[in-house]
Amino acid sequence: MRIEYTELKKAQKECPKKIYDSLSSFSNQDEGGIIIFGIDEESDYAVTGVDDPQKLQKSINEKCKEMEPVVRPFITSTRVEGKTVVAAEIEGMDYSLRPFFYKQKGRIKGSYVRVGDSDESMTETEIYAYDAFKKDLKDDLYTTSDKLFYPDESLIKKYIGLYRANNPNSSLVFTDEDILNFSGVYFEGRPTLAGILVFSQAPQLSFPEYSIICLVVPGKKIGDKSPNGARFLENRRINGSITTMLDEAVAFVARNSRMQTRINEQGKRDDIPEYPIEAVREAILNALIHRDYGPYTRESSIRVAIYDDRLEITSPGGLYGNNTVEQLGVKQIETRNGRLVRILEDLNVTEHRFSGIPTIYNECQKYGFPKPEFISKHGEFTVIFHSGSDLSSLSNHAEEKKIEEEAHEVLQKNNLTEENLLEYCKTPRTRKEISEFFNLRWDSINRKYIRRLLQSGELTLTVPESPRSPYQQFKCVKISDK
């Protein structure tokens, strides 16, 4: 039996005074849970039994009445090792009734959520998520009275044109101002949060933490350090509109991803990024448009963290409403920020056609990457891409010999020397450009010339902080430049 759904209590003489945390947490999760009385977890799960099952059952029911709403347990008993053990099954309650909480502590302090084998106090963010769903609050339509909008007028003009093209009849009766109000860019003359996030040239002037924190961690967990003591190989905050943050965050991942080499069906080598970039784009876009923009997350940013073995994209707010992780990519799920999504759909940034999660799965499958994980808990939603670097087609001895033979043959045929390589790289060149110009595999050129020329300083990298970047170029350093 999984620990998320099970709580063990000794309760040999009487009902424990505090079981409201478990009653709350089990009621607040879809699967519910079961509290078993008469087993001592701290004594190696010894069966202590319950001396008076009827008295215990009455106590359990009384404590359930102290919950708001009242919890209705299903109580049974059985014999284990000759002793009576009592079980109280707590049904996972409908989302619209949550959160269930202990009345004496109040809604904020008396609401709990199950985390592993413990009951943790709900965050204000989690409690607000229930209220927002029940009251149909639209945080993307929140308006601010400050004067820091600074709209991109050309983008607004483009949006109005696309809106009219998609809704031909609107041209007959709607003014530009009408369109901006009907679509949720403005409300009563003031820009909405959706309008600011999409059209402002600097949304963070009004909402400083609505940004993306990008990290490269030198290990497998936060706190690991590089040999020189650095906690992060790169640490950057990305600001700007949603489309700006999306593009820059995707570029950050691409720049800091290792490349893996695979042999294709034609026997040629393909360089493939460590993570499928199109899938990464979808995951970051989803984080930007589906995150919780409510009042309790205004100090929280999206995090993009690259570890040695995985990429994690975490956004504030769990899945919206009744949505579950199991439903992702299977059914159309409810949307938290409907107006924001629609504006971006009209701008052709997102399709909003139930295609994001399937695209992520398909991109990973297409390149043979491990299946991504989706985790929604404790007020956060995380997508985890596991590194595909262990899937690299590493060269064996026979392949290395073949490469060397090919290199020797092509070098003789093309008369490739250090001098003409440096001459070609007076203009910065990519790996692909160098390989195609000399009609030789990159591994051969790299092994024969590039490594030595970089060490000697005759060549330099245009992206020195990320040697394996897919955007890397190689530039000849003239003697006068040294």
ZAMARGU-4260 file (C-alpha; in steps of 0.2 Angstrom, whole numbers, plus 5000, padded with zeros to 4 digits):
<rodrens>
0) 5000/5000/5000 | 5007/5017/4995 | 5013/5029/5008 | 5004/5043/5000 | 4987/5035/5004
5) 4991/5027/5021 | 4993/5033/5038 | 4997/5021/5053 | 4992/5025/5071 | 4995/5015/5087
10) 4979/5020/5096 | 4979/5005/5107 | 4970/5013/5122 | 4961/5028/5113 | 4960/5038/5097
15) 4975/5050/5094 | 4971/5068/5099 | 4977/5074/5082 | 4971/5066/5066 | 4963/5081/5058
20) 4979/5084/5047 | 4976/5066/5039 | 4958/5069/5038 | 4961/5085/5029 | 4975/5079/5017
25) 4966/5063/5012 | 4950/5072/5008 | 4960/5085/4998 | 4967/5072/4986 | 4958/5063/4972
30) 4963/5046/4978 | 4958/5049/4996 | 4967/5038/5009 | 4965/5026/5024 | 4970/5028/5042
35) 4974/5011/5050 | 4973/5011/5069 | 4982/4997/5079 | 4999/4997/5071 | 5014/5005/5079
40) 5025/5012/5064 | 5039/5018/5076 | 5041/5000/5083 | 5044/4991/5067 | 5026/4991/5062
45) 5021/4980/5077 | 5003/4975/5078 | 4997/4983/5095 | 4979/4981/5091 | 4964/4992/5098
50) 4957/4988/5115 | 4940/4995/5112 | 4935/4996/5094 | 4918/5003/5096 | 4924/5018/5107
55) 4938/5021/5094 | 4925/5022/5080 | 4914/5034/5090 | 4930/5045/5093 | 4934/5045/5075
60) 4917/5050/5069 | 4917/5064/5082 | 4934/5071/5075 | 4927/5070/5058 | 4913/5081/5063
65) 4926/5094/5068 | 4931/5096/5050 | 4923/5109/5037 | 4915/5102/5027 | 4911/5087/5038
70) 4921/5071/5033 | 4911/5054/5032 | 4923/5040/5034 | 4920/5022/5030 | 4926/5012/5046
75) 4929/4993/5046 | 4939/4982/5058 | 4948/4965/5056 | 4959/4953/5066 | 4978/4953/5063
80) 4989/4942/5073 | 4975/4939/5085 | 4972/4958/5088 | 4958/4970/5082 | 4964/4983/5069
85) 4952/4997/5064 | 4953/5006/5047 | 4945/5022/5042 | 4944/5025/5024 | 4943/5043/5019
90) 4936/5047/5002 | 4944/5059/4990 | 4931/5073/4989 | 4925/5083/4974 | 4937/5098/4969
95) 4923/5110/4971 | 4921/5106/4990 | 4939/5108/4994 | 4949/5113/5004 | 4943/5102/5019
100) 4950/5109/5035 | 4950/5108/5054 | 4937/5121/5060 | 4946/5125/5076 | 4962/5131/5066
105) 4953/5139/5052 | 4954/5138/5034 | 4971/5145/5031 | 4980/5135/5045 | 4969/5120/5046
110) 4970/5114/5028 | 4983/5100/5024 | 4990/5091/5009 | 4998/5074/5007 | 5017/5075/5003
115) 5025/5058/5003 | 5021/5050/5020 | 5018/5066/5029 | 5004/5079/5030 | 5010/5097/5026
120) 5000/5113/5028 | 4993/5120/5012 | 5001/5135/5005 | 4990/5151/5002 | 4994/5148/4984
125) 4985/5131/4985 | 4970/5137/4995 | 4968/5152/4983 | 4968/5139/4968 | 4952/5131/4975
130) 4944/5148/4977 | 4949/5154/4960 | 4941/5139/4952 | 4925/5139/4962 | 4922/5158/4959
135) 4929/5157/4941 | 4942/5171/4945 | 4952/5176/4930 | 4969/5182/4935 | 4974/5186/4918
140) 4961/5200/4917 | 4968/5208/4933 | 4970/5227/4930 | 4983/5238/4937 | 4982/5257/4940
145) 5001/5261/4937 | 5007/5270/4921 | 5021/5258/4916 | 5012/5249/4902 | 5024/5255/4888
150) 5015/5245/4874 | 5023/5239/4858 | 5011/5249/4846 | 5017/5239/4831 | 5012/5223/4839
155) 4995/5229/4845 | 4992/5235/4827 | 4997/5218/4820 | 4986/5210/4833 | 4971/5220/4828
160) 4974/5216/4810 | 4975/5197/4813 | 4959/5198/4824 | 4949/5207/4810 | 4956/5194/4798
165) 4950/5180/4809 | 4933/5188/4813 | 4928/5197/4796 | 4911/5203/4803 | 4920/5213/4817
170) 4926/5226/4804 | 4908/5231/4802 | 4904/5236/4819 | 4919/5236/4831 | 4932/5249/4833
175) 4950/5245/4837 | 4946/5250/4855 | 4932/5238/4855 | 4943/5224/4849 | 4956/5227/4863
180) 4942/5227/4876 | 4932/5212/4870 | 4948/5202/4868 | 4954/5206/4886 | 4969/5217/4881
185) 4961/5231/4891 | 4947/5232/4903 | 4938/5249/4907 | 4952/5258/4899 | 4966/5250/4909
190) 4978/5236/4903 | 4975/5219/4909 | 4988/5207/4915 | 4986/5197/4899 | 4988/5213/4889
195) 5004/5218/4899 | 5012/5201/4897 | 5010/5200/4879 | 5011/5218/4873 | 5021/5228/4885
200) 5040/5231/4881 | 5044/5229/4900 | 5031/5219/4910 | 5043/5217/4924 | 5041/5236/4928
205) 5024/5232/4935 | 5027/5213/4940 | 5045/5211/4944 | 5044/5192/4947 | 5034/5187/4932
210) 5050/5182/4923 | 5061/5166/4921 | 5076/5161/4931 | 5088/5150/4921 | 5101/5140/4930
215) 5115/5128/4925 | 5119/5117/4940 | 5136/5108/4941 | 5129/5092/4947 | 5113/5083/4950
220) 5105/5094/4964 | 5105/5112/4970 | 5120/5114/4981 | 5132/5104/4971 | 5148/5114/4966
225) 5160/5114/4952 | 5179/5111/4955 | 5182/5130/4957 | 5168/5131/4970 | 5154/5139/4958
230) 5136/5134/4963 | 5130/5139/4945 | 5139/5138/4929 | 5126/5150/4923 | 5113/5160/4932
235) 5102/5172/4923 | 5085/5181/4925 | 5075/5183/4908 | 5063/5197/4907 | 5052/5204/4893
240) 5036/5200/4885 | 5030/5182/4885 | 5037/5179/4867 | 5053/5187/4872 | 5055/5176/4887
245) 5050/5161/4877 | 5063/5164/4864 | 5077/5168/4876 | 5074/5153/4887 | 5074/5141/4873
250) 5090/5149/4867 | 5097/5147/4885 | 5093/5128/4885 | 5100/5126/4867 | 5116/5135/4872
255) 5119/5125/4888 | 5115/5108/4881 | 5128/5095/4876 | 5128/5088/4859 | 5127/5069/4856
260) 5133/5061/4840 | 5123/5047/4831 | 5126/5038/4815 | 5111/5039/4803 | 5104/5027/4791
265) 5116/5033/4778 | 5131/5030/4789 | 5134/5049/4792 | 5135/5057/4809 | 5121/5068/4816
270) 5124/5080/4830 | 5108/5080/4841 | 5105/5092/4856 | 5104/5084/4873 | 5086/5089/4874
275) 5073/5090/4860 | 5072/5108/4857 | 5054/5109/4850 | 5048/5099/4865 | 5057/5111/4877
280) 5049/5126/4868 | 5032/5118/4871 | 5035/5115/4889 | 5042/5133/4892 | 5027/5140/4883
285) 5015/5130/4893 | 5024/5136/4909 | 5021/5154/4903 | 5003/5153/4898 | 4997/5141/4911
290) 5006/5147/4927 | 4996/5154/4942 | 4996/5173/4940 | 4986/5175/4956 | 4990/5187/4971
295) 4999/5173/4980 | 5012/5170/4966 | 5017/5187/4962 | 5034/5184/4970 | 5037/5168/4961
300) 5046/5166/4945 | 5047/5151/4932 | 5063/5141/4934 | 5072/5132/4921 | 5086/5122/4928
305) 5099/5112/4919 | 5107/5098/4929 | 5120/5085/4924 | 5106/5072/4920 | 5090/5082/4917
310) 5081/5098/4913 | 5068/5104/4925 | 5055/5117/4920 | 5044/5123/4935 | 5030/5135/4936
315) 5020/5142/4950 | 5003/5134/4953 | 4998/5116/4951 | 4987/5109/4937 | 4971/5120/4936
320) 4954/5114/4943 | 4950/5095/4941 | 4964/5092/4929 | 4976/5078/4933 | 4993/5073/4927
325) 4985/5057/4919 | 4974/5067/4908 | 4988/5077/4900 | 4989/5073/4882 | 4973/5062/4883
330) 4959/5074/4885 | 4955/5093/4883 | 4958/5100/4900 | 4952/5116/4908 | 4962/5132/4905
335) 4967/5144/4919 | 4971/5159/4909 | 4959/5158/4895 | 4961/5176/4888 | 4979/5176/4888
340) 4979/5159/4878 | 4967/5167/4866 | 4977/5182/4863 | 4993/5172/4859 | 4982/5160/4848
345) 4977/5175/4838 | 4995/5180/4837 | 5000/5163/4831 | 5011/5160/4846 | 5001/5145/4852
350) 4988/5134/4843 | 4977/5130/4859 | 4972/5114/4850 | 4976/5101/4863 | 4993/5099/4854
355) 5006/5105/4867 | 5008/5089/4877 | 5007/5077/4862 | 5020/5087/4853 | 5032/5085/4868
360) 5029/5066/4869 | 5031/5065/4850 | 5047/5075/4849 | 5055/5064/4863 | 5049/5048/4854
365) 5055/5054/4837 | 5073/5056/4843 | 5073/5041/4855 | 5074/5052/4871 | 5067/5046/4888
370) 5049/5049/4891 | 5047/5066/4900 | 5039/5067/4918 | 5025/5079/4923 | 5023/5082/4942
375) 5010/5093/4950 | 5011/5095/4968 | 5012/5107/4983 | 5007/5122/4972 | 5020/5119/4958
380) 5020/5111/4941 | 5036/5103/4934 | 5041/5095/4918 | 5057/5085/4918 | 5067/5080/4903
385) 5079/5067/4906 | 5096/5069/4897 | 5098/5059/4881 | 5117/5060/4882 | 5118/5041/4888
390) 5110/5037/4871 | 5124/5044/4861 | 5132/5032/4848 | 5149/5032/4855 | 5163/5027/4842
395) 5170/5010/4844 | 5188/5005/4839 | 5183/5000/4822 | 5173/5016/4819 | 5188/5026/4825
400) 5199/5017/4813 | 5187/5020/4799 | 5187/5039/4803 | 5206/5040/4803 | 5207/5031/4786
405) 5194/5043/4779 | 5203/5058/4786 | 5219/5053/4779 | 5212/5050/4762 | 5202/5067/4761
410) 5217/5077/4769 | 5228/5071/4754 | 5214/5074/4741 | 5209/5091/4748 | 5226/5097/4754
415) 5219/5103/4770 | 5232/5111/4781 | 5231/5122/4797 | 5235/5137/4786 | 5220/5136/4775
420) 5209/5131/4789 | 5214/5147/4799 | 5211/5157/4783 | 5194/5150/4781 | 5190/5154/4799
425) 5195/5173/4798 | 5176/5174/4796 | 5168/5165/4811 | 5162/5147/4805 | 5151/5134/4813
430) 5155/5116/4814 | 5144/5112/4800 | 5151/5125/4789 | 5169/5119/4792 | 5164/5101/4789
435) 5155/5105/4772 | 5169/5117/4766 | 5182/5104/4768 | 5171/5089/4764 | 5176/5080/4780
440) 5168/5074/4796 | 5169/5086/4810 | 5177/5073/4822 | 5191/5071/4809 | 5194/5090/4808
445) 5192/5092/4827 | 5204/5078/4831 | 5217/5083/4818 | 5217/5102/4820 | 5204/5111/4830
450) 5209/5105/4847 | 5227/5110/4845 | 5223/5127/4837 | 5212/5131/4851 | 5225/5126/4864
455) 5238/5137/4855 | 5226/5152/4854 | 5226/5153/4835 | 5207/5149/4835 | 5195/5155/4848
460) 5177/5151/4852 | 5163/5164/4850 | 5153/5156/4864 | 5167/5152/4876 | 5156/5150/4891
465) 5147/5135/4883 | 5160/5125/4872 | 5146/5113/4866 | 5134/5126/4861 | 5125/5122/4845
470) 5127/5141/4841 | 5146/5139/4843 | 5158/5147/4830 | 5176/5146/4827 | 5186/5162/4823
475) 5204/5164/4818 | 5214/5175/4830 | 5227/5185/4820 | 5244/5188/4827 | 5241/5206/4829
480) 5225/5202/4839 | 5234/5191/4852
</rodrens>
